[in-house]
Amino acid sequence: MYSDRFAGFVGFAGADISKLPLFKTELLPSAIRGFSDSLIESLQVSSGMVAPAVMTVGCLGIQKKYSVHPLPDWYEPGNLYTAIVAEASERKSPAMKEIMKPVYDYERKENEKLASEIAIYETKKKILEGKIANITKSAVRPYKKSIEDKHFDVEILTDLQQELNELEEVTPIRLVADDVTMEVLGKLMEQNRERIGIFSTEGGIFNTLAGRYSDKTVIDIVLKGYSGDRFAQDRVTRAGQTLDHPLIAILLYVQPIVIKEIMDNSEFVGRGLNARFLYSIPPSTIGERKYRVKLISDLDRADYCDVIQRLLAIPVPDKPKAIELEEEADRLAEDFFYEIEDKMKESSTEFKAWLGKLHGTTMRIALVLHCFEYIERSEYHKISEQTMSNAIGIGRYFRSHAEAAFSIMGLTDPSEVRDAKYILKRIDSTGLMEIKLRDLHDVCRDRKGMEKKGGMIPGLQCLIEHGYIRIQKSIPATQNPQKGGRPSEIVYVNPEYIRWKKKKV
């Protein structure tokens, strides 16, 4: 490893996002295609900024209402986890504002209708709680009441408590949350038929999941909200919480740096949070945008709002209504399954976990497309061959973009490259051009496998071969060689790497 010169600098190859496929909006049902195309034109953004988001908004209207039933004993719910990756100034917030307008309008109007019911519920609840408090206070004063009176109080107290328990809770409708703690999220889901959306133009939710408000990672409810698995949480200081079939839809617009940071959380990767997301990495349109653009037509906006709000208005049944596939759609689904199986043979362990969910996710996409088309009558039709073909086309789009996202996250790299990138990141954090190897180990020892200095060797060797660093033994001038002083190992950073890094910025 020791050398007095740098190897030729060859930076680590990143994902070439310029060659990623574009989202074909013709794969969307006509009811939302017009709005999607109009919004793309109005905001001057790529289709990948809009179309995946519109599909995820549709999930808010169908989760817990419909499921897709491709095979016996196989039901997929109607929710998606979507992350759209774009740099700053790519008009993420305007896109979110436009696609979410019908959702917020629906939520506001429904809560206006519920206002009087909520007020009546709150009043009844306060009255009952007040009566219970007064009788309880009176009952604990034994010198003022006979045994008969206290027995009478207990009977009244029991009746009042029963009445309070049976009082049907009426709370405002909440369809989406943004930067929310997991405890509040669970409470919101309890109040909204165990379903909700997390929609945000920031990546703060990942900080929350990583333990911003606690001392540990808290992702159980999000993991289980993907598939509708039972979630139970016991607490020492207050009542626990149980959700029988929770479902969450997630739409996040995040910057690439957020995706890169996710790779550093071993629990996110190890427990498969990354594998649950669909990734869209649309190309930047900065530098090519027009000043005068065609606005979204009233007709396109009205069609979109109508579909979304009609889906939201469908009552939530006790059990989701299962939608099956037509024969030709079933054949396409089977062919796509084997296509994914072949792809998995040559994929990294982490990307295999994502690919393993792709077929089921594509069935969910088919369900969303189907419900966009038939809305209230979705249960009376099977998923058609055309809808399945379109869903598979969208699934292939997400497969290409997920592979690029996993490359950005470093999850498709060999282990020595991952170690090398981690060590390089730690070197960068010091701002130094040279550092003692033992000091570098001190800032890297928290990484699994690098507890001892020998665990750094594969990563260091990789950095040396790519010309990022060189390592040289040196004897400090203050040290007397005649006394057998131990030479230090110094890591030197290649100035060429610094120049290359500045060019990238």
C-alpha positions in Angstrom: 0.0 0.0 0.0 3.0 2.3 0.5 4.0 4.6 -2.3 5.5 8.0 -2.8 3.3 8.8 -5.8 -0.3 8.7 -6.8 -1.8 6.3 -9.3 -3.6 7.9 -12.2 -6.8 9.4 -11.0 -9.9 7.5 -12.1 -13.1 8.6 -10.3 -15.7 6.1 -9.3 -18.2 5.7 -12.1 -21.6 6.9 -11.1 -25.0 6.1 -12.5 -25.5 7.7 -16.0 -28.9 9.2 -15.5 -28.8 10.9 -18.9 -29.6 7.6 -20.5 -32.5 6.7 -18.2 -35.9 6.2 -20.0 -38.5 8.9 -19.9 -41.9 8.3 -18.4 -44.4 7.8 -21.3 -47.6 9.6 -20.3 -49.5 7.7 -23.0 -49.4 4.8 -20.5 -51.7 6.7 -18.2 -55.6 6.6 -18.6 -57.0 9.4 -20.6 -58.8 10.9 -17.5 -55.5 11.9 -16.0 -53.2 12.0 -19.0 -54.4 15.4 -20.2 -53.8 17.0 -16.9 -50.3 15.4 -16.6 -49.3 16.6 -20.0 -50.6 20.1 -19.3 -48.8 20.3 -16.0 -45.5 19.1 -17.6 -45.9 21.8 -20.2 -46.9 24.5 -17.7 -44.1 23.8 -15.3 -41.6 23.0 -18.0 -40.5 19.8 -16.2 -39.9 16.2 -17.3 -42.7 13.7 -17.3 -41.0 11.8 -14.5 -41.6 14.7 -12.2 -45.4 14.5 -12.7 -46.7 11.2 -13.8 -45.4 9.0 -10.9 -46.8 11.6 -8.5 -50.2 11.7 -10.1 -50.4 7.9 -9.8 -49.5 8.1 -6.1 -52.2 10.7 -5.4 -54.6 8.2 -6.9 -53.6 5.7 -4.1 -55.2 8.0 -1.6 -58.6 7.4 -3.1 -58.3 3.6 -3.4 -56.3 2.3 -0.4 -58.5 0.1 1.9 -61.2 0.2 -0.8 -59.8 -2.0 -3.5 -57.1 -4.7 -3.8 -55.8 -6.5 -6.9 -56.2 -10.3 -6.9 -53.8 -11.8 -9.4 -53.7 -15.4 -8.0 -55.5 -17.5 -5.4 -54.5 -16.3 -1.9 -52.7 -13.3 -3.3 -54.0 -9.8 -2.7 -52.1 -6.6 -3.2 -53.3 -3.4 -1.7 -53.7 -0.1 -3.6 -50.9 2.0 -2.1 -47.4 3.0 -3.4 -44.2 4.4 -1.9 -42.7 6.8 -4.5 -39.6 8.9 -4.3 -38.9 11.4 -7.1 -35.3 12.5 -7.1 -34.5 16.0 -8.3 -32.1 18.9 -7.4 -33.1 22.2 -6.0 -34.9 24.6 -8.4 -36.5 21.8 -10.3 -40.0 23.0 -9.4 -40.8 20.2 -7.0 -43.1 22.4 -4.8 -45.2 23.8 -7.6 -45.7 20.3 -8.9 -46.8 19.0 -5.5 -49.1 22.0 -5.1 -50.9 21.3 -8.4 -51.3 17.6 -8.1 -52.5 17.8 -4.4 -55.1 20.6 -5.0 -58.1 18.3 -5.4 -57.1 16.4 -2.3 -56.8 19.4 -0.1 -60.1 20.9 -1.5 -61.9 17.6 -0.8 -60.5 17.4 2.7 -61.5 21.0 3.5 -65.1 20.6 2.1 -65.6 17.4 4.0 -64.4 18.9 7.3 -66.7 21.9 6.8 -69.6 19.4 6.6 -68.4 17.6 9.7 -67.9 20.7 11.7 -71.2 20.6 13.6 -70.9 16.8 14.3 -67.4 17.3 15.6 -68.6 20.1 17.9 -71.5 18.0 19.2 -69.1 15.1 19.9 -66.6 17.3 21.7 -69.4 18.8 23.8 -70.9 15.4 24.8 -67.4 14.1 25.6 -66.6 17.1 27.9 -70.0 16.7 29.7 -69.4 13.0 30.3 -65.8 13.5 31.4 -66.9 16.3 33.7 -69.6 14.2 35.3 -67.2 11.3 35.8 -64.6 13.6 37.4 -67.2 15.2 39.8 -68.7 11.9 40.9 -65.2 10.4 41.3 -64.1 13.4 43.4 -67.2 13.0 45.6 -66.9 9.3 46.0 -63.4 9.5 47.5 -64.7 11.6 50.4 -65.9 8.8 52.7 -66.8 11.1 55.7 -69.5 12.8 53.6 -71.4 9.8 52.2 -72.9 6.6 53.5 -72.0 3.2 52.0 -75.4 3.2 50.2 -74.5 6.6 48.6 -71.1 5.5 47.5 -72.5 2.3 46.0 -75.0 4.5 44.1 -72.1 6.7 42.8 -70.3 3.6 41.6 -73.3 2.5 39.6 -73.7 6.0 38.0 -70.0 6.1 37.4 -70.1 2.8 35.6 -73.0 3.9 33.4 -71.3 7.2 32.5 -68.0 5.5 31.7 -69.9 3.0 29.5 -71.6 5.9 27.7 -68.3 7.6 27.2 -66.7 4.4 25.8 -69.6 4.0 23.4 -69.6 7.6 22.2 -68.6 7.4 18.6 -65.6 9.6 18.0 -65.9 12.2 15.3 -62.7 13.8 14.1 -61.6 15.9 11.1 -60.7 13.9 8.0 -57.0 13.8 7.5 -55.8 12.3 4.2 -52.2 13.3 4.2 -49.4 14.3 6.6 -46.0 15.9 5.9 -43.2 16.1 8.5 -44.9 13.9 11.2 -43.6 11.8 14.1 -44.5 8.2 14.0 -46.6 8.5 17.2 -48.7 11.2 15.7 -48.9 9.2 12.4 -50.3 6.2 14.3 -52.9 8.4 16.0 -54.0 10.0 12.7 -54.4 6.5 11.2 -56.5 5.4 14.1 -58.8 8.4 13.4 -58.9 7.8 9.6 -59.8 4.1 9.1 -56.1 3.1 9.4 -55.0 4.8 6.2 -53.1 8.0 5.4 -50.6 9.5 3.0 -47.2 11.0 3.7 -46.6 13.6 1.0 -43.6 16.0 1.2 -41.2 18.0 -0.9 -38.5 17.5 1.6 -36.7 14.4 2.9 -37.3 15.1 6.5 -39.4 12.0 7.0 -36.2 9.9 6.7 -34.6 11.9 9.6 -37.7 11.2 11.6 -37.5 7.5 10.8 -33.8 7.5 11.7 -34.7 8.7 15.2 -34.7 12.5 15.1 -37.3 12.6 18.0 -36.0 9.5 19.8 -32.8 7.6 20.4 -33.4 4.9 17.9 -34.7 4.1 14.4 -38.5 3.9 14.3 -39.7 2.5 11.0 -42.0 -0.4 12.0 -45.3 1.5 11.2 -44.0 2.5 7.8 -42.7 -1.0 7.0 -46.1 -2.5 8.0 -48.1 0.3 6.4 -46.7 -0.8 3.0 -48.4 -4.3 3.0 -51.2 -3.7 5.6 -49.6 -5.9 8.2 -50.9 -5.7 11.8 -49.0 -3.0 13.9 -49.1 -3.2 17.7 -47.1 -0.9 20.0 -47.1 -1.2 23.8 -46.2 1.8 26.0 -45.2 1.9 29.6 -46.6 5.3 30.5 -49.9 5.4 28.4 -52.2 3.2 26.4 -50.8 1.2 23.6 -51.8 1.3 20.0 -53.0 -1.5 17.6 -53.7 -1.1 13.9 -55.1 -4.2 12.3 -54.6 -3.4 8.6 -52.7 0.0 8.3 -52.0 1.3 4.8 -49.8 4.3 3.9 -49.2 5.9 0.6 -45.9 7.9 0.3 -44.9 10.5 -2.2 -41.6 12.3 -1.6 -39.7 14.8 -3.8 -36.1 14.6 -2.5 -32.7 15.9 -3.6 -30.0 13.3 -4.6 -28.1 14.1 -1.4 -31.0 12.6 0.6 -30.9 9.4 -1.4 -27.1 9.2 -0.8 -27.5 9.6 2.9 -30.0 6.8 3.1 -27.3 4.3 2.2 -25.5 5.2 5.5 -28.4 3.9 7.6 -27.8 0.2 7.8 -31.2 -0.4 9.3 -33.1 1.2 6.4 -31.2 -1.1 4.0 -31.2 -4.2 6.3 -35.0 -4.0 6.9 -35.9 -3.3 3.4 -37.2 0.3 3.6 -35.3 1.2 0.4 -36.8 -1.8 -1.4 -40.3 -0.6 -0.8 -39.9 2.7 -2.8 -40.4 3.3 -6.5 -37.7 5.7 -7.7 -38.0 8.3 -10.5 -35.0 10.3 -11.5 -36.2 12.8 -14.1 -33.7 14.7 -16.2 -33.2 18.3 -15.4 -34.8 20.9 -17.6 -32.9 23.8 -16.2 -31.4 25.9 -19.0 -34.0 24.7 -21.5 -37.2 26.1 -20.0 -39.5 28.6 -21.7 -40.6 31.9 -20.2 -44.0 32.0 -21.9 -45.8 28.7 -21.5 -49.2 27.2 -22.1 -51.3 27.1 -18.9 -53.1 24.1 -17.7 -56.5 24.1 -19.4 -59.6 24.4 -17.2 -60.9 21.2 -18.9 -57.8 19.1 -18.1 -57.8 20.4 -14.5 -61.5 19.7 -14.0 -61.2 16.2 -15.4 -58.3 15.4 -13.0 -60.0 17.0 -10.0 -63.2 15.1 -10.8 -61.5 11.7 -10.9 -59.4 12.2 -7.7 -62.4 13.6 -5.7 -64.7 10.8 -6.9 -62.2 8.2 -5.8 -61.8 9.9 -2.5 -65.6 9.9 -2.0 -65.9 6.2 -2.4 -66.9 4.8 1.1 -64.3 2.6 2.8 -65.8 -0.9 3.1 -65.2 -3.4 5.9 -63.0 -5.3 3.6 -61.3 -4.1 0.3 -63.1 -5.3 -2.8 -60.9 -7.6 -4.8 -60.3 -7.0 -8.5 -59.2 -9.9 -10.7 -57.3 -10.0 -14.0 -58.7 -10.8 -17.5 -57.1 -13.9 -19.0 -54.7 -12.0 -21.3 -53.7 -9.7 -18.5 -52.9 -12.7 -16.4 -50.7 -14.1 -19.2 -48.8 -10.8 -19.4 -48.4 -10.7 -15.6 -46.9 -14.2 -15.7 -44.5 -13.3 -18.5 -43.3 -10.2 -16.5 -42.7 -12.4 -13.5 -40.2 -14.5 -15.4 -38.6 -11.4 -16.9 -37.9 -10.2 -13.4 -36.6 -13.6 -12.3 -34.0 -13.5 -15.0 -33.0 -10.0 -14.0 -32.5 -11.0 -10.4 -29.8 -13.6 -11.3 -27.3 -10.9 -12.1 -28.3 -8.3 -9.5 -26.7 -7.3 -6.2 -28.2 -8.5 -3.0 -29.8 -5.2 -2.1 -31.2 -4.7 -5.6 -32.6 -8.2 -5.6 -34.7 -7.2 -2.6 -36.2 -4.3 -4.7 -36.7 -6.5 -7.7 -38.4 -9.1 -5.5 -41.2 -6.6 -4.9 -41.4 -5.3 -8.4 -44.0 -7.8 -9.7 -46.3 -7.1 -6.8 -45.8 -3.4 -7.1 -46.6 -3.6 -10.8 -49.9 -5.3 -9.9 -50.6 -2.3 -7.6 -49.8 0.0 -10.5 -52.3 -1.9 -12.7 -54.9 -1.5 -9.9 -54.4 2.3 -9.8 -54.6 2.6 -13.6 -57.8 0.5 -13.5 -59.4 2.6 -10.8 -58.5 5.8 -12.6 -60.5 4.4 -15.6 -63.6 3.0 -13.9 -63.7 4.9 -10.6 -66.9 3.9 -8.7 -67.4 1.0 -11.0 -63.9 -0.5 -10.6 -65.2 -3.6 -8.8 -67.5 -4.5 -11.7 -64.6 -4.9 -14.2 -61.5 -7.1 -14.4 -58.1 -5.6 -15.2 -57.7 -5.6 -18.9 -54.8 -6.7 -21.1 -54.2 -3.1 -22.1 -54.1 -1.9 -18.5 -51.7 -4.6 -17.5 -49.5 -3.9 -20.5 -49.3 -0.2 -19.5 -48.6 -1.2 -15.9 -45.7 -3.4 -17.0 -44.3 -0.6 -19.2 -44.4 1.7 -16.1 -42.8 -1.1 -14.0 -39.9 -1.3 -16.5 -39.5 2.5 -16.2 -39.2 2.2 -12.4 -36.8 -0.7 -12.7 -34.3 1.3 -14.7 -34.6 4.3 -12.4 -34.4 2.2 -9.2 -31.2 0.6 -10.5 -29.8 4.1 -11.0 -31.0 5.1 -7.5 -29.4 2.1 -5.9 -26.2 3.0 -7.7 -26.4 6.6 -6.3 -26.9 5.0 -2.9 -23.9 2.8 -3.5 -25.9 -0.3 -3.0 -24.9 -1.9 -6.3 -21.2 -1.4 -5.6 -18.9 -4.2 -4.5 -18.1 -4.2 -0.8 -14.6 -2.7 -1.3 -16.0 0.2 -3.3 -18.6 0.9 -0.6 -15.9 0.9 2.0 -13.7 3.1 -0.2 -16.5 5.6 -0.6 -17.2 5.6 3.1 -13.5 6.2 3.9 -13.4 9.0 1.3 -16.4 10.6 2.8 -14.8 10.6 6.3 -11.6 12.1 4.8 -13.6 14.8 3.1 -15.3 15.6 6.4 -11.9 16.5 8.0 -11.0 19.0 5.2 -7.4 17.8 5.4 -5.1 16.9 2.5 -3.1 14.6 4.7 -4.0 12.6 7.8 -2.4 10.0 9.9 -3.8 6.5 9.2 -4.5 5.9 12.9 -6.5 9.2 13.1 -8.4 8.2 10.0 -9.2 4.9 11.6 -10.6 6.8 14.6 -13.2 8.5 12.5 -14.1 5.3 10.6 -14.2 2.8 13.4 -18.0 3.1 13.9 -18.6 1.4 10.6 -19.3 -2.3 10.8 -16.2 -4.2 9.8 -13.8 -1.3 10.5 -13.7 -1.7 14.2 -10.0 -2.7 13.7 -7.6 -1.0 11.3 -7.2 -4.1 9.2 -10.9 -3.8 8.2 -10.0 -0.7 6.3 -7.5 -2.3 4.0 -9.8 -3.3 1.1 -11.3 0.2 1.0 -7.9 1.9 1.2 -6.5 -0.3 -1.5 -9.4 0.6 -3.7 -8.9 4.3 -3.1 -5.2 3.9 -3.9 -5.9 2.0 -7.2 -8.3 4.8 -8.3 -5.8 7.5 -7.5 -7.7 9.2 -4.7 -5.0 8.7 -2.1 -1.5 7.4 -1.5 -0.1 6.1 1.8 3.5 6.6 2.8 5.5 5.8 5.9 7.2 8.8 7.4 9.3 9.5 10.5 8.5 12.8 12.3 11.4 15.2 12.4 11.1 15.3 16.2 11.7 11.6 16.4 15.2 10.2 16.8 15.8 7.4 14.3 18.6 6.0 16.4 16.2 5.2 19.2 14.2 3.0 16.9 11.2 5.3 16.6 8.1 3.9 15.0 7.3 5.5 11.6 3.8 7.0 11.1 1.6 6.0 8.2 0.3 9.1 6.4 -2.6 9.2 4.0 -2.2 11.9 1.4 -5.1 13.1 -0.7 -4.6 13.5 -4.5 -5.0 17.2 -5.5 -6.4 16.0 -8.8 -9.3 14.5 -6.8 -10.0 17.9 -5.2 -10.0 19.6 -8.6 -12.3 17.0 -10.0 -14.7 17.4 -7.1 -14.8 21.2 -7.6 -15.7 20.7 -11.3 -18.6 18.5 -10.3 -20.0 21.1 -8.0 
